[in-house]
Amino acid sequence: MAKANSGRKTLTISEDMTIYNALEQKALLLKALNGCQELDLDLLKVGEMDTTGFQLLLLTKREAIKANKSMRLTAHSKSVTDLLDLYNMGSYFGDPVWLDS
Protein backbone atom coordinates (compact mmCIF):
# COMPACT_ATOMS: atom_id res chain seq x y z
CA MET A 1 0.00 0.00 0.00
CA ALA A 2 1.41 3.41 -0.96
CA LYS A 3 0.40 6.82 0.32
CA ALA A 4 1.48 9.96 -1.53
CA ASN A 5 1.84 13.46 -0.12
CA SER A 6 3.35 16.36 -2.12
CA GLY A 7 6.18 14.45 -3.77
CA ARG A 8 6.63 12.07 -0.84
CA LYS A 9 5.28 8.53 -0.88
CA THR A 10 5.17 5.93 1.88
CA LEU A 11 5.22 2.32 0.77
CA THR A 12 4.44 -0.35 3.34
CA ILE A 13 5.84 -3.78 2.59
CA SER A 14 3.80 -6.37 4.46
CA GLU A 15 5.18 -9.54 2.88
CA ASP A 16 8.46 -11.34 3.39
CA MET A 17 11.27 -9.88 1.31
CA THR A 18 12.70 -13.11 -0.03
CA ILE A 19 13.64 -14.62 -3.36
CA TYR A 20 10.13 -16.07 -3.65
CA ASN A 21 8.47 -12.70 -4.29
CA ALA A 22 11.44 -10.62 -5.45
CA LEU A 23 10.18 -9.97 -9.00
CA GLU A 24 6.89 -8.52 -7.82
CA GLN A 25 8.56 -6.47 -5.10
CA LYS A 26 11.21 -5.13 -7.46
CA ALA A 27 8.49 -3.85 -9.79
CA LEU A 28 6.56 -2.40 -6.85
CA LEU A 29 9.60 -0.62 -5.39
CA LEU A 30 10.75 0.87 -8.69
CA LYS A 31 7.23 1.98 -9.62
CA ALA A 32 6.83 3.67 -6.24
CA LEU A 33 10.20 5.41 -6.59
CA ASN A 34 9.36 6.52 -10.11
CA GLY A 35 6.15 8.17 -8.89
CA CYS A 36 7.66 10.50 -6.29
CA GLN A 37 10.69 12.55 -5.20
CA GLU A 38 10.93 11.02 -1.73
CA LEU A 39 10.15 7.40 -0.93
CA ASP A 40 9.69 6.18 2.63
CA LEU A 41 9.73 2.40 3.05
CA ASP A 42 7.89 1.01 6.05
CA LEU A 43 9.35 -2.45 6.66
CA LEU A 44 7.85 -3.08 10.09
CA LYS A 45 5.63 -5.93 8.84
CA VAL A 46 8.40 -7.80 6.99
CA GLY A 47 8.57 -11.16 8.75
CA GLU A 48 11.55 -12.56 6.86
CA MET A 49 14.26 -11.01 4.71
CA ASP A 50 16.97 -12.85 2.83
CA THR A 51 19.86 -11.63 0.71
CA THR A 52 17.56 -11.08 -2.26
CA GLY A 53 15.35 -8.76 -0.20
CA PHE A 54 18.42 -6.88 0.95
CA GLN A 55 19.54 -6.53 -2.66
CA LEU A 56 16.16 -5.01 -3.50
CA LEU A 57 16.75 -2.35 -0.85
CA LEU A 58 20.20 -1.66 -2.29
CA LEU A 59 18.78 -1.43 -5.81
CA THR A 60 16.06 0.99 -4.73
CA LYS A 61 18.55 3.18 -2.84
CA ARG A 62 20.96 3.18 -5.81
CA GLU A 63 18.19 4.11 -8.24
CA ALA A 64 17.04 6.89 -5.92
CA ILE A 65 20.56 8.32 -5.79
CA LYS A 66 20.90 8.13 -9.59
CA ALA A 67 17.59 9.98 -10.02
CA ASN A 68 18.52 12.59 -7.37
CA LYS A 69 15.69 11.36 -5.14
CA SER A 70 15.62 10.20 -1.55
CA MET A 71 14.73 6.79 -0.19
CA ARG A 72 14.42 6.20 3.55
CA LEU A 73 13.62 3.21 5.69
CA THR A 74 11.09 4.49 8.19
CA ALA A 75 10.30 1.36 10.18
CA HIS A 76 12.23 -1.87 10.60
CA SER A 77 11.21 -5.35 11.66
CA LYS A 78 13.67 -7.48 13.61
CA SER A 79 14.52 -9.51 10.51
CA VAL A 80 15.36 -6.31 8.60
CA THR A 81 17.60 -4.95 11.35
CA ASP A 82 19.25 -8.36 11.76
CA LEU A 83 20.19 -8.41 8.08
CA LEU A 84 21.35 -4.79 8.07
CA ASP A 85 23.52 -5.60 11.08
CA LEU A 86 24.83 -8.80 9.50
CA TYR A 87 26.05 -6.89 6.45
CA ASN A 88 27.02 -3.82 8.51
CA MET A 89 24.93 -1.65 6.18
CA GLY A 90 22.75 0.32 8.58
CA SER A 91 24.83 3.45 8.04
CA TYR A 92 24.54 3.13 4.25
CA PHE A 93 20.82 3.70 4.47
CA GLY A 94 21.43 6.36 7.13
CA ASP A 95 18.03 6.03 8.76
CA PRO A 96 17.25 5.78 12.45
CA VAL A 97 16.23 2.26 13.39
CA TRP A 98 12.97 1.87 15.29
CA LEU A 99 12.03 -1.53 16.59
CA ASP A 100 8.52 -2.59 17.43
CA SER A 101 8.46 -3.24 21.17
N, C-alpha and C positions, 0 to 999 in steps of 0.2 A: 504494500500500500504506500502510495507517495502523496505527500501534501506539498503544495507549492505556495510560496509567499514572496512576492516581489523579487524574483530572481533566485530565491533560495528554495530548495526542495528537501524534504525529509523523506527518506526511503527506509521503511522498516522491513528487515529481512526476518521472517518468522520460520524459515525452514533451516535444516542443516546445510552448512556450506561445505559440501563434499563433492567428490568426483561424480556422484550419481545424479546431481542436478546442476552441474557446472555450466552446461550450455545455456540452459534457460536463465540462470542467474547472470551469466556474462551479458546476455542480451538485455536483461532487465537493468543491470547496473549502467551499461553504456548508454541505453536509451534515457535513463534518468539523468545522467550527467550531460547528455546532449541537450536536454530540455531546460537547463538552468545555468546560472553562473556559480552557485554555491550548492554543493550536495552534502547533506548530513546523512550519514548511515547509522541507523539505530540497529545494533546487533545484539540487543539484550535477550531476544528470544531464540538466538542460534544455539541449539542444543549440542551440536557437534560441528567441528571444523577440522578439515584435514589440510594437507599441503595445497591441494587444488583450490580450496576456499581461500587460503592465504594468498595464493597467486592471483586470484580474482581481485582481492583488495589492492595488491601491488599494481595490477593492470589499471584499475580504476584511478588510483592515485597518480600513476604515470600519465595517463590520458588527461587527467585534470590539469596537471602541471603543463603539459604540452599545449593545452587549449587556454592557458592562463586563467584557469578556474580554481576553485578551492573544493577540496573533499575532506570532510572530517568524520571521524568516528565519534558518535555522540553517546553511545551506550554500549557496554561490552558484557557479554556473558562470560562465565568462568572459562568455557572452552576457548573463547576468543582470546582472553588475556593469557591463558596458558600457552597458546600457540605464539602469540606476540612475544611472550617472555622466552619461550624456547628458542626462537630465532633472534632474540635480542633486537626486535624491530619496533618496540613501542615508541622510541624517540623519532623514528622515521615518519610515523604518522603524526607525531607531535600533539596528540590530543590527551586531555586528562582522562584517566581511566576511572570509571564509576562502576562499582560492582553492586549487583542487587543483593541486599542483605537478607 
